[in-house]
Amino acid sequence: MSGTYTLVGIARAKSHRREALVSQLTTLQTRGLKEPGCLDYHVGQDAEDARVFVIYMVWDSKGALESHLNRPYMRDFHASRQEFVEGDFSFRWLNAA
């Protein structure tokens, strides 16, 4: 997957907002998978802590990823994420090995 752009995000849901965060992340995943350039988009839950989520996205170009991140629904989510997330997301960019 040389030349792809991978973004991994990790977040911990607020205890009383876990289900709401699951709903939000599932919606983001469903919409993201339909976008041009999206090669992979997973939302996973930590095996030991049900409040920790990992988002793994792979895009075929930097432009496709930037387009995704700038869509109104993504901007809306990021503007409201503090309602659902304890602290904030931790993001990692991955290069193909």
HUHU-V429700 format. One record per backbone hydrogen bond with DSSP energy under -0.5 kcal/mol. CO is the residue of the C=O (numbers start at 1). NH is the residue of the N-H. E is the energy in kcal/mol with one decimal. If there is no record, write none. Layout:
co->CO nh->NH e->E
co->CO nh->NH e->E
This chain:
co->1 nh->4 e->-1.7
co->4 nh->6 e->-0.5
co->5 nh->59 e->-2.6
co->6 nh->94 e->-2.1
co->7 nh->57 e->-2.6
co->8 nh->92 e->-2.5
co->9 nh->55 e->-3.2
co->10 nh->90 e->-2.5
co->11 nh->13 e->-0.5
co->11 nh->53 e->-3.1
co->12 nh->86 e->-3.6
co->14 nh->17 e->-2.0
co->15 nh->18 e->-0.5
co->17 nh->21 e->-2.4
co->18 nh->22 e->-2.5
co->19 nh->23 e->-2.2
co->20 nh->24 e->-2.3
co->21 nh->25 e->-3.0
co->22 nh->26 e->-2.4
co->23 nh->27 e->-2.0
co->24 nh->28 e->-2.3
co->25 nh->29 e->-2.4
co->26 nh->30 e->-2.5
co->27 nh->31 e->-2.3
co->28 nh->32 e->-2.9
co->29 nh->33 e->-2.5
co->30 nh->34 e->-0.5
co->31 nh->34 e->-0.9
co->32 nh->35 e->-1.7
co->35 nh->38 e->-1.7
co->37 nh->39 e->-0.6
co->37 nh->60 e->-2.5
co->40 nh->58 e->-2.8
co->42 nh->56 e->-2.6
co->44 nh->54 e->-2.7
co->49 nh->52 e->-2.1
co->51 nh->13 e->-3.5
co->52 nh->46 e->-2.8
co->53 nh->11 e->-2.2
co->54 nh->44 e->-3.1
co->55 nh->9 e->-2.6
co->56 nh->42 e->-2.9
co->57 nh->7 e->-2.3
co->58 nh->39 e->-2.9
co->58 nh->40 e->-1.7
co->59 nh->5 e->-2.7
co->61 nh->65 e->-1.8
co->62 nh->66 e->-2.8
co->63 nh->67 e->-2.5
co->64 nh->68 e->-2.1
co->65 nh->69 e->-2.7
co->66 nh->70 e->-1.4
co->68 nh->71 e->-1.4
co->71 nh->74 e->-0.7
co->71 nh->75 e->-2.5
co->72 nh->76 e->-2.7
co->73 nh->77 e->-1.8
co->74 nh->78 e->-2.7
co->75 nh->79 e->-2.0
co->76 nh->80 e->-1.3
co->77 nh->80 e->-0.6
co->77 nh->81 e->-1.0
co->80 nh->83 e->-2.3
co->81 nh->84 e->-1.7
co->81 nh->85 e->-2.5
co->84 nh->14 e->-3.0
co->85 nh->87 e->-0.6
co->86 nh->12 e->-0.6
co->86 nh->88 e->-0.6
co->89 nh->91 e->-0.5
co->90 nh->10 e->-2.3
co->92 nh->8 e->-2.9
co->94 nh->6 e->-1.1
